[in-house]
Amino acid sequence: MNEQHYFLSVPVSAEIKALYSKHLSDLKKQYPFKQWPHPEDLHITLVFLGAVSTKKRQELIEQINQTLTSSGLSSFTLRIGGLNTFGNERSPRILWVDVHGNLEKLHKLQREINDVCQNLNLRTDNRPYRPHMTIAKKWVGQKEFLLPGDPFTETFVEWDIPYFQLIEIHPKQSPKYKEIQRFNLGGE
C-alpha cells in the first residue's frame, strides 16, 4: 500500500516568508546547499509522522481535537533569529533558524501532540525536541562551511500562533507541503 507521508507543524508568518524570499537568491549564491525550501514550505515541525494510513490519519485528527478540548492549550507568540546547523559543522546536513518566544507553550503543545501520536502507535522521534525553522539542506560546497550572517535579525520577526497544522508531503511538487487539517488553539 502506498501511504502518504505527514507531519504536524506550526506555521510561520507571511513576514518571515517574505524575508526568506528576499534573501534566498543571495544565500543560494553564497552557500551551496542542495535543497532550499520554497517559502510557502517554511514551518516549525512539532512531530514528523512519516507514512500514515487514511484510517490512522482520521483517528489522529479526532484524538487531537479531543486533546485540544480538554488540555487548555492556547495561542502564543514566537519569534525567530540566530542561525545554526545540524550535522558536521564543516559540512552540515541542515541550516536552520532558532525559535524564541513562548517556548514553554510551544514545548507543551509538542508534548501533548507527541503523546497523542504515541498513543496511536504512530512513529515519533525519541530525540529531545529542538524547535527550529529549516532553511537549507545538504551542504554540497567544496570549501568548509562558515555560518553566514543572520538575515532574520534585520527586523524583529515575531508572530502569533493561533493554530497548528497537519501537513501532507508531496515531494515532487513545489511547494511540496499541503495543509490538510488546521487545529485552532484557544485564545489567551
Secondary structure, DSSP 8 states (H G I E B T S, - for coil): ----EEEEEEE--HHHHHHHHHHHHHHHHHS-EEE---GGG-EEEEEEEEE--HHHHHHHHHHHHHHHHHH--B-EEEEEEEEEEEEETTEEEEEEEEEEE-HHHHHHHHHHHHHHHHHTT-----S----EEEEEEEE--SS-------GGGSS--EEEE-EEEEEEE-TTSSS-EEEEEEEE-B--
